[in-house]
Amino acid sequence: MSLTERIKTIATENGHTFASLERELGFAQGSIRKWDTSIPSAEKLLKVAELLHVNIDWLLTGEGVLDAKTRNFDMIEPFLSETELLILEEYRAADKEKRKAILLAALGTSSPQSTADNLNE
């Protein structure tokens, strides 16, 4: 399965088309379809992987773990509690609005002018 076929499969499962992904991510129309003949930037691949909640390795190769939520946190795990790991996993799997809510709760504020309003995905 090619890169674009993997993206199409997961996008469809998540209710997206190439066009809706491109709009949501700010990509040029038709750019994803070209990725089988041209190499996309790492930044664009990461954005697609994050939006679709898939592991970047799986997206690139079709091998390994598909779901980004099962990501291995070996490097930071010794420094985080179970609760912190759970919050991190939930944040990574959340859409923009849920991420904003998580940040607002963590900051202890509901101010629309808070840091969460300037959330950079």
TIPARO-865730 format. One record per residue: residue number from 1; residue in one letter; x, y, z of N, C-alpha, C, CB in turn. Coordinates in nm, 3 decimals, m for minus. Glycine has a CB too. Example, Ala and Ser with C-alpha at 12.3 -4.5 7.8 and 13.67 -1.06 7.14 Angstrom:
% TIPARO-865730
+-----+----+---------+---------+---------+---------+---------+---------+---------+---------+---------+---------+---------+---------+
!   i ! aa !     nc1 !     nc2 !     nc3 !    cac1 !    cac2 !    cac3 !     cc1 !     cc2 !     cc3 !    cbc1 !    cbc2 !    cbc3 !
+-----+----+---------+---------+---------+---------+---------+---------+---------+---------+---------+---------+---------+---------+
!   1 !  a !   1.319 !  m0.569 !   0.780 !   1.230 !  m0.450 !   0.780 !   1.320 !  m0.330 !   0.780 !   1.131 !  m0.447 !   0.905 !
!   2 !  s !   1.285 !  m0.225 !   0.708 !   1.367 !  m0.106 !   0.714 !   1.290 !   0.003 !   0.787 !   1.408 !  m0.060 !   0.572 !
+-----+----+---------+---------+---------+---------+---------+---------+---------+---------+---------+---------+---------+---------+
***
This chain:
% TIPARO-865730
+-----+----+---------+---------+---------+---------+---------+---------+---------+---------+---------+---------+---------+---------+
!   i ! aa !     nc1 !     nc2 !     nc3 !    cac1 !    cac2 !    cac3 !     cc1 !     cc2 !     cc3 !    cbc1 !    cbc2 !    cbc3 !
+-----+----+---------+---------+---------+---------+---------+---------+---------+---------+---------+---------+---------+---------+
!   1 !  m !   0.085 !  m0.118 !   0.000 !   0.000 !   0.000 !   0.000 !   0.090 !   0.124 !   0.000 !  m0.097 !   0.000 !   0.123 !
!   2 !  s !   0.060 !   0.219 !  m0.084 !   0.140 !   0.342 !  m0.094 !   0.104 !   0.441 !   0.017 !   0.120 !   0.407 !  m0.232 !
!   3 !  l !   0.185 !   0.544 !   0.030 !   0.161 !   0.650 !   0.127 !   0.021 !   0.709 !   0.110 !   0.267 !   0.760 !   0.114 !
!   4 !  t !  m0.014 !   0.745 !  m0.012 !  m0.146 !   0.807 !  m0.032 !  m0.259 !   0.708 !  m0.008 !  m0.156 !   0.864 !  m0.175 !
!   5 !  e !  m0.235 !   0.581 !  m0.037 !  m0.338 !   0.480 !  m0.007 !  m0.359 !   0.466 !   0.144 !  m0.300 !   0.344 !  m0.069 !
!   6 !  r !  m0.249 !   0.470 !   0.220 !  m0.262 !   0.463 !   0.366 !  m0.336 !   0.586 !   0.419 !  m0.123 !   0.451 !   0.433 !
!   7 !  i !  m0.301 !   0.702 !   0.367 !  m0.369 !   0.825 !   0.411 !  m0.517 !   0.817 !   0.376 !  m0.305 !   0.951 !   0.345 !
!   8 !  k !  m0.548 !   0.774 !   0.255 !  m0.688 !   0.766 !   0.212 !  m0.767 !   0.669 !   0.301 !  m0.697 !   0.722 !   0.065 !
!   9 !  t !  m0.709 !   0.555 !   0.331 !  m0.776 !   0.455 !   0.415 !  m0.810 !   0.511 !   0.552 !  m0.689 !   0.330 !   0.430 !
!  10 !  i !  m0.711 !   0.570 !   0.618 !  m0.733 !   0.624 !   0.753 !  m0.821 !   0.748 !   0.749 !  m0.598 !   0.658 !   0.819 !
!  11 !  a !  m0.803 !   0.831 !   0.648 !  m0.886 !   0.951 !   0.636 !  m1.033 !   0.912 !   0.621 !  m0.841 !   1.038 !   0.515 !
!  12 !  t !  m1.060 !   0.815 !   0.537 !  m1.198 !   0.769 !   0.517 !  m1.257 !   0.716 !   0.646 !  m1.203 !   0.661 !   0.407 !
!  13 !  e !  m1.178 !   0.638 !   0.721 !  m1.225 !   0.586 !   0.849 !  m1.257 !   0.698 !   0.948 !  m1.121 !   0.493 !   0.909 !
!  14 !  n !  m1.192 !   0.812 !   0.932 !  m1.213 !   0.926 !   1.022 !  m1.306 !   1.032 !   0.962 !  m1.080 !   0.990 !   1.057 !
!  15 !  g !  m1.374 !   0.997 !   0.851 !  m1.470 !   1.089 !   0.791 !  m1.409 !   1.200 !   0.709 !  m1.553 !   1.148 !   0.897 !
!  16 !  h !  m1.288 !   1.181 !   0.662 !  m1.220 !   1.283 !   0.583 !  m1.201 !   1.236 !   0.439 !  m1.085 !   1.318 !   0.645 !
!  17 !  t !  m1.184 !   1.332 !   0.352 !  m1.138 !   1.309 !   0.215 !  m1.004 !   1.380 !   0.203 !  m1.243 !   1.362 !   0.107 !
!  18 !  f !  m0.935 !   1.359 !   0.092 !  m0.811 !   1.434 !   0.071 !  m0.842 !   1.585 !   0.075 !  m0.746 !   1.396 !  m0.065 !
!  19 !  a !  m0.951 !   1.624 !   0.012 !  m0.986 !   1.767 !   0.007 !  m1.010 !   1.823 !   0.147 !  m1.110 !   1.789 !  m0.079 !
!  20 !  s !  m1.081 !   1.749 !   0.232 !  m1.108 !   1.800 !   0.367 !  m0.980 !   1.805 !   0.451 !  m1.214 !   1.713 !   0.437 !
!  21 !  l !  m0.891 !   1.706 !   0.433 !  m0.762 !   1.710 !   0.503 !  m0.682 !   1.833 !   0.459 !  m0.681 !   1.581 !   0.475 !
!  22 !  e !  m0.676 !   1.854 !   0.329 !  m0.599 !   1.967 !   0.275 !  m0.654 !   2.099 !   0.327 !  m0.601 !   1.965 !   0.123 !
!  23 !  r !  m0.785 !   2.114 !   0.330 !  m0.845 !   2.238 !   0.382 !  m0.811 !   2.256 !   0.529 !  m0.998 !   2.238 !   0.363 !
!  24 !  e !  m0.832 !   2.152 !   0.608 !  m0.810 !   2.162 !   0.752 !  m0.664 !   2.188 !   0.787 !  m0.857 !   2.036 !   0.821 !
!  25 !  l !  m0.573 !   2.133 !   0.708 !  m0.431 !   2.148 !   0.735 !  m0.366 !   2.267 !   0.663 !  m0.359 !   2.022 !   0.698 !
!  26 !  g !  m0.443 !   2.333 !   0.576 !  m0.389 !   2.448 !   0.504 !  m0.297 !   2.412 !   0.389 !  m0.316 !   2.537 !   0.599 !
!  27 !  f !  m0.315 !   2.293 !   0.333 !  m0.235 !   2.248 !   0.218 !  m0.301 !   2.293 !   0.090 !  m0.217 !   2.094 !   0.219 !
!  28 !  a !  m0.222 !   2.304 !  m0.015 !  m0.277 !   2.336 !  m0.148 !  m0.369 !   2.223 !  m0.194 !  m0.162 !   2.360 !  m0.251 !
!  29 !  q !  m0.472 !   2.261 !  m0.268 !  m0.566 !   2.163 !  m0.320 !  m0.493 !   2.064 !  m0.411 !  m0.681 !   2.232 !  m0.397 !
!  30 !  g !  m0.516 !   1.936 !  m0.390 !  m0.455 !   1.831 !  m0.472 !  m0.315 !   1.791 !  m0.432 !  m0.454 !   1.875 !  m0.613 !
!  31 !  s !  m0.261 !   1.852 !  m0.326 !  m0.121 !   1.825 !  m0.290 !  m0.100 !   1.683 !  m0.238 !  m0.074 !   1.925 !  m0.186 !
!  32 !  i !  m0.194 !   1.630 !  m0.160 !  m0.175 !   1.496 !  m0.103 !  m0.170 !   1.391 !  m0.213 !  m0.287 !   1.463 !  m0.004 !
!  33 !  r !  m0.253 !   1.405 !  m0.316 !  m0.254 !   1.307 !  m0.426 !  m0.119 !   1.300 !  m0.498 !  m0.364 !   1.343 !  m0.526 !
!  34 !  k !  m0.042 !   1.406 !  m0.490 !   0.087 !   1.411 !  m0.559 !   0.199 !   1.343 !  m0.481 !   0.126 !   1.556 !  m0.586 !
!  35 !  w !   0.172 !   1.301 !  m0.358 !   0.277 !   1.249 !  m0.272 !   0.329 !   1.112 !  m0.315 !   0.227 !   1.241 !  m0.133 !
!  36 !  d !   0.263 !   1.044 !  m0.404 !   0.319 !   0.919 !  m0.454 !   0.427 !   0.944 !  m0.560 !   0.208 !   0.831 !  m0.512 !
!  37 !  t !   0.426 !   1.064 !  m0.616 !   0.526 !   1.096 !  m0.719 !   0.623 !   1.205 !  m0.675 !   0.456 !   1.139 !  m0.848 !
!  38 !  s !   0.594 !   1.270 !  m0.563 !   0.684 !   1.371 !  m0.508 !   0.693 !   1.350 !  m0.357 !   0.634 !   1.516 !  m0.541 !
!  39 !  i !   0.801 !   1.394 !  m0.300 !   0.824 !   1.371 !  m0.157 !   0.770 !   1.489 !  m0.076 !   0.975 !   1.350 !  m0.129 !
!  40 !  p !   0.674 !   1.462 !   0.013 !   0.621 !   1.570 !   0.097 !   0.722 !   1.607 !   0.206 !   0.486 !   1.528 !   0.162 !
!  41 !  s !   0.707 !   1.726 !   0.260 !   0.795 !   1.769 !   0.368 !   0.761 !   1.691 !   0.495 !   0.783 !   1.923 !   0.393 !
!  42 !  a !   0.859 !   1.681 !   0.582 !   0.838 !   1.615 !   0.712 !   0.729 !   1.686 !   0.790 !   0.969 !   1.611 !   0.793 !
!  43 !  e !   0.726 !   1.819 !   0.781 !   0.626 !   1.897 !   0.852 !   0.485 !   1.859 !   0.807 !   0.650 !   2.047 !   0.830 !
!  44 !  k !   0.465 !   1.844 !   0.677 !   0.332 !   1.808 !   0.627 !   0.293 !   1.666 !   0.668 !   0.328 !   1.820 !   0.474 !
!  45 !  l !   0.387 !   1.575 !   0.663 !   0.359 !   1.438 !   0.706 !   0.322 !   1.433 !   0.853 !   0.479 !   1.348 !   0.679 !
!  46 !  l !   0.393 !   1.509 !   0.935 !   0.361 !   1.513 !   1.078 !   0.223 !   1.570 !   1.103 !   0.465 !   1.596 !   1.153 !
!  47 !  k !   0.186 !   1.674 !   1.029 !   0.053 !   1.732 !   1.044 !  m0.056 !   1.630 !   1.010 !   0.039 !   1.857 !   0.955 !
!  48 !  v !  m0.036 !   1.555 !   0.902 !  m0.134 !   1.453 !   0.864 !  m0.142 !   1.345 !   0.972 !  m0.097 !   1.390 !   0.727 !
!  49 !  a !  m0.027 !   1.298 !   1.018 !  m0.024 !   1.195 !   1.121 !  m0.094 !   1.240 !   1.248 !   0.120 !   1.156 !   1.152 !
!  50 !  e !  m0.070 !   1.363 !   1.289 !  m0.133 !   1.415 !   1.411 !  m0.284 !   1.429 !   1.393 !  m0.072 !   1.550 !   1.448 !
!  51 !  l !  m0.326 !   1.481 !   1.280 !  m0.469 !   1.500 !   1.257 !  m0.543 !   1.366 !   1.254 !  m0.493 !   1.575 !   1.126 !
!  52 !  l !  m0.481 !   1.266 !   1.193 !  m0.545 !   1.135 !   1.181 !  m0.513 !   1.042 !   1.298 !  m0.503 !   1.069 !   1.052 !
!  53 !  h !  m0.431 !   1.091 !   1.392 !  m0.393 !   1.014 !   1.511 !  m0.329 !   0.881 !   1.474 !  m0.515 !   0.989 !   1.599 !
!  54 !  v !  m0.236 !   0.886 !   1.379 !  m0.162 !   0.766 !   1.341 !  m0.015 !   0.785 !   1.368 !  m0.186 !   0.732 !   1.193 !
!  55 !  n !   0.052 !   0.676 !   1.388 !   0.195 !   0.676 !   1.411 !   0.265 !   0.714 !   1.281 !   0.244 !   0.538 !   1.462 !
!  56 !  i !   0.359 !   0.806 !   1.288 !   0.429 !   0.854 !   1.168 !   0.504 !   0.741 !   1.098 !   0.525 !   0.966 !   1.205 !
!  57 !  d !   0.560 !   0.648 !   1.176 !   0.630 !   0.535 !   1.114 !   0.535 !   0.451 !   1.030 !   0.695 !   0.448 !   1.222 !
!  58 !  w !   0.416 !   0.426 !   1.083 !   0.318 !   0.349 !   1.006 !   0.278 !   0.426 !   0.880 !   0.193 !   0.318 !   1.093 !
!  59 !  l !   0.257 !   0.555 !   0.894 !   0.217 !   0.636 !   0.780 !   0.321 !   0.628 !   0.668 !   0.196 !   0.782 !   0.823 !
!  60 !  l !   0.447 !   0.634 !   0.705 !   0.554 !   0.632 !   0.605 !   0.579 !   0.494 !   0.544 !   0.682 !   0.682 !   0.667 !
!  61 !  t !   0.571 !   0.390 !   0.627 !   0.612 !   0.258 !   0.581 !   0.501 !   0.154 !   0.575 !   0.720 !   0.207 !   0.669 !
!  62 !  g !   0.394 !   0.177 !   0.648 !   0.289 !   0.076 !   0.659 !   0.324 !  m0.032 !   0.758 !   0.262 !   0.014 !   0.524 !
!  63 !  e !   0.435 !  m0.017 !   0.828 !   0.479 !  m0.116 !   0.925 !   0.474 !  m0.057 !   1.066 !   0.622 !  m0.165 !   0.893 !
!  64 !  g !   0.466 !  m0.145 !   1.163 !   0.465 !  m0.101 !   1.302 !   0.325 !  m0.074 !   1.351 !   0.551 !   0.022 !   1.319 !
!  65 !  v !   0.317 !   0.002 !   1.459 !   0.190 !   0.031 !   1.524 !   0.118 !   0.143 !   1.450 !   0.213 !   0.070 !   1.672 !
!  66 !  l !  m0.008 !   0.119 !   1.418 !  m0.089 !   0.217 !   1.345 !  m0.130 !   0.334 !   1.434 !  m0.212 !   0.151 !   1.287 !
!  67 !  d !  m0.183 !   0.304 !   1.550 !  m0.246 !   0.404 !   1.636 !  m0.143 !   0.482 !   1.716 !  m0.345 !   0.337 !   1.730 !
!  68 !  a !  m0.142 !   0.613 !   1.698 !  m0.046 !   0.698 !   1.769 !  m0.070 !   0.697 !   1.920 !  m0.054 !   0.841 !   1.717 !
!  69 !  k !  m0.192 !   0.663 !   1.963 !  m0.221 !   0.661 !   2.106 !  m0.145 !   0.549 !   2.177 !  m0.371 !   0.644 !   2.129 !
!  70 !  t !  m0.098 !   0.450 !   2.103 !  m0.022 !   0.342 !   2.165 !   0.127 !   0.371 !   2.161 !  m0.052 !   0.209 !   2.096 !
!  71 !  r !   0.162 !   0.494 !   2.131 !   0.301 !   0.537 !   2.123 !   0.378 !   0.500 !   2.250 !   0.308 !   0.688 !   2.100 !
!  72 !  n !   0.500 !   0.466 !   2.235 !   0.583 !   0.429 !   2.349 !   0.644 !   0.554 !   2.409 !   0.692 !   0.328 !   2.307 !
!  73 !  f !   0.627 !   0.570 !   2.539 !   0.679 !   0.687 !   2.608 !   0.802 !   0.652 !   2.693 !   0.570 !   0.748 !   2.696 !
!  74 !  d !   0.883 !   0.554 !   2.647 !   0.997 !   0.506 !   2.725 !   1.091 !   0.617 !   2.769 !   1.074 !   0.406 !   2.646 !
!  75 !  m !   1.112 !   0.716 !   2.684 !   1.209 !   0.820 !   2.717 !   1.163 !   0.911 !   2.829 !   1.239 !   0.902 !   2.595 !
!  76 !  i !   1.032 !   0.937 !   2.835 !   0.982 !   1.028 !   2.939 !   0.907 !   0.958 !   3.051 !   0.892 !   1.131 !   2.877 !
!  77 !  e !   0.871 !   0.833 !   3.027 !   0.790 !   0.761 !   3.125 !   0.848 !   0.761 !   3.266 !   0.772 !   0.620 !   3.079 !
!  78 !  p !   0.979 !   0.744 !   3.282 !   1.033 !   0.743 !   3.418 !   1.010 !   0.874 !   3.494 !   1.181 !   0.714 !   3.414 !
!  79 !  f !   0.982 !   0.980 !   3.422 !   0.968 !   1.111 !   3.485 !   0.822 !   1.153 !   3.504 !   1.039 !   1.213 !   3.403 !
!  80 !  l !   0.728 !   1.074 !   3.451 !   0.586 !   1.110 !   3.458 !   0.507 !   1.007 !   3.536 !   0.528 !   1.125 !   3.317 !
!  81 !  s !   0.407 !   1.056 !   3.608 !   0.318 !   0.965 !   3.679 !   0.219 !   0.903 !   3.580 !   0.242 !   1.039 !   3.793 !
!  82 !  e !   0.145 !   0.804 !   3.623 !   0.043 !   0.742 !   3.538 !  m0.061 !   0.847 !   3.495 !  m0.027 !   0.625 !   3.612 !
!  83 !  t !  m0.096 !   0.936 !   3.586 !  m0.194 !   1.040 !   3.555 !  m0.139 !   1.134 !   3.448 !  m0.231 !   1.119 !   3.680 !
!  84 !  e !  m0.013 !   1.173 !   3.461 !   0.048 !   1.261 !   3.362 !   0.054 !   1.194 !   3.224 !   0.188 !   1.302 !   3.407 !
!  85 !  l !   0.088 !   1.066 !   3.221 !   0.091 !   0.993 !   3.094 !  m0.048 !   0.987 !   3.031 !   0.146 !   0.851 !   3.115 !
!  86 !  l !  m0.150 !   0.964 !   3.113 !  m0.287 !   0.959 !   3.064 !  m0.329 !   1.094 !   3.006 !  m0.383 !   0.918 !   3.177 !
!  87 !  i !  m0.296 !   1.202 !   3.075 !  m0.329 !   1.336 !   3.026 !  m0.257 !   1.363 !   2.893 !  m0.289 !   1.444 !   3.131 !
!  88 !  l !  m0.131 !   1.325 !   2.884 !  m0.055 !   1.345 !   2.762 !  m0.116 !   1.266 !   2.645 !   0.091 !   1.302 !   2.783 !
!  89 !  e !  m0.155 !   1.142 !   2.670 !  m0.217 !   1.061 !   2.565 !  m0.350 !   1.121 !   2.521 !  m0.238 !   0.918 !   2.614 !
!  90 !  e !  m0.430 !   1.166 !   2.616 !  m0.559 !   1.227 !   2.584 !  m0.540 !   1.356 !   2.504 !  m0.639 !   1.256 !   2.712 !
!  91 !  y !  m0.443 !   1.437 !   2.544 !  m0.416 !   1.562 !   2.474 !  m0.375 !   1.535 !   2.329 !  m0.305 !   1.642 !   2.546 !
!  92 !  r !  m0.286 !   1.440 !   2.310 !  m0.238 !   1.409 !   2.175 !  m0.349 !   1.355 !   2.085 !  m0.125 !   1.309 !   2.181 !
!  93 !  a !  m0.445 !   1.286 !   2.144 !  m0.554 !   1.228 !   2.065 !  m0.669 !   1.327 !   2.043 !  m0.606 !   1.103 !   2.134 !
!  94 !  a !  m0.665 !   1.441 !   2.110 !  m0.777 !   1.535 !   2.107 !  m0.775 !   1.625 !   1.983 !  m0.775 !   1.622 !   2.232 !
!  95 !  d !  m0.894 !   1.672 !   1.946 !  m0.902 !   1.772 !   1.841 !  m0.869 !   1.909 !   1.903 !  m1.045 !   1.773 !   1.773 !
!  96 !  k !  m0.868 !   2.012 !   1.821 !  m0.824 !   2.145 !   1.867 !  m0.910 !   2.196 !   1.984 !  m0.830 !   2.245 !   1.752 !
!  97 !  e !  m1.041 !   2.179 !   1.976 !  m1.128 !   2.230 !   2.084 !  m1.105 !   2.155 !   2.215 !  m1.274 !   2.218 !   2.044 !
!  98 !  k !  m1.090 !   2.024 !   2.207 !  m1.065 !   1.948 !   2.330 !  m0.928 !   1.982 !   2.387 !  m1.076 !   1.796 !   2.302 !
!  99 !  r !  m0.828 !   2.003 !   2.299 !  m0.696 !   2.044 !   2.348 !  m0.705 !   2.177 !   2.423 !  m0.595 !   2.056 !   2.232 !
! 100 !  k !  m0.784 !   2.268 !   2.367 !  m0.802 !   2.398 !   2.431 !  m0.865 !   2.380 !   2.570 !  m0.891 !   2.489 !   2.343 !
! 101 !  a !  m0.966 !   2.294 !   2.579 !  m1.032 !   2.269 !   2.707 !  m0.935 !   2.207 !   2.808 !  m1.153 !   2.177 !   2.687 !
! 102 !  i !  m0.852 !   2.115 !   2.762 !  m0.753 !   2.053 !   2.850 !  m0.655 !   2.158 !   2.902 !  m0.677 !   1.940 !   2.776 !
! 103 !  l !  m0.608 !   2.246 !   2.813 !  m0.516 !   2.351 !   2.856 !  m0.582 !   2.449 !   2.952 !  m0.463 !   2.426 !   2.735 !
! 104 !  l !  m0.705 !   2.485 !   2.923 !  m0.776 !   2.577 !   3.013 !  m0.792 !   2.515 !   3.151 !  m0.914 !   2.613 !   2.955 !
! 105 !  a !  m0.824 !   2.387 !   3.157 !  m0.837 !   2.319 !   3.286 !  m0.702 !   2.315 !   3.358 !  m0.891 !   2.176 !   3.267 !
! 106 !  a !  m0.596 !   2.287 !   3.284 !  m0.463 !   2.280 !   3.344 !  m0.417 !   2.416 !   3.395 !  m0.363 !   2.227 !   3.243 !
! 107 !  l !  m0.455 !   2.522 !   3.321 !  m0.416 !   2.658 !   3.361 !  m0.506 !   2.714 !   3.470 !  m0.418 !   2.749 !   3.241 !
! 108 !  g !  m0.619 !   2.645 !   3.493 !  m0.712 !   2.691 !   3.595 !  m0.783 !   2.819 !   3.558 !  m0.640 !   2.710 !   3.724 !
! 109 !  t !  m0.813 !   2.836 !   3.430 !  m0.878 !   2.958 !   3.385 !  m0.979 !   2.927 !   3.277 !  m0.774 !   3.059 !   3.333 !
! 110 !  s !  m1.073 !   3.015 !   3.260 !  m1.168 !   3.003 !   3.148 !  m1.161 !   3.127 !   3.061 !  m1.311 !   2.981 !   3.200 !
! 111 !  s !  m1.057 !   3.207 !   3.083 !  m1.040 !   3.331 !   3.008 !  m1.015 !   3.305 !   2.861 !  m0.925 !   3.412 !   3.066 !
! 112 !  p !  m1.096 !   3.368 !   2.773 !  m1.074 !   3.348 !   2.630 !  m0.944 !   3.410 !   2.581 !  m1.189 !   3.406 !   2.552 !
! 113 !  q !  m0.880 !   3.491 !   2.663 !  m0.754 !   3.554 !   2.624 !  m0.635 !   3.475 !   2.675 !  m0.748 !   3.697 !   2.677 !
! 114 !  s !  m0.659 !   3.356 !   2.723 !  m0.550 !   3.275 !   2.780 !  m0.459 !   3.220 !   2.672 !  m0.607 !   3.161 !   2.862 !
! 115 !  t !  m0.353 !   3.159 !   2.715 !  m0.257 !   3.095 !   2.627 !  m0.325 !   2.993 !   2.537 !  m0.146 !   3.029 !   2.707 !
! 116 !  a !  m0.427 !   2.927 !   2.586 !  m0.496 !   2.821 !   2.510 !  m0.558 !   2.876 !   2.383 !  m0.603 !   2.755 !   2.595 !
! 117 !  d !  m0.594 !   3.004 !   2.379 !  m0.653 !   3.061 !   2.259 !  m0.552 !   3.069 !   2.145 !  m0.709 !   3.199 !   2.288 !
! 118 !  n !  m0.426 !   3.074 !   2.180 !  m0.321 !   3.085 !   2.080 !  m0.255 !   2.949 !   2.054 !  m0.216 !   3.186 !   2.124 !
! 119 !  l !  m0.331 !   2.844 !   2.082 !  m0.282 !   2.708 !   2.066 !  m0.230 !   2.687 !   1.925 !  m0.392 !   2.607 !   2.098 !
! 120 !  n !  m0.104 !   2.651 !   1.916 !  m0.040 !   2.626 !   1.787 !  m0.029 !   2.476 !   1.769 !   0.100 !   2.695 !   1.777 !
! 121 !  e !  m0.106 !   2.420 !   1.677 !  m0.108 !   2.274 !   1.657 !   0.018 !   2.232 !   1.592 !  m0.227 !   2.231 !   1.572 !
+-----+----+---------+---------+---------+---------+---------+---------+---------+---------+---------+---------+---------+---------+
***
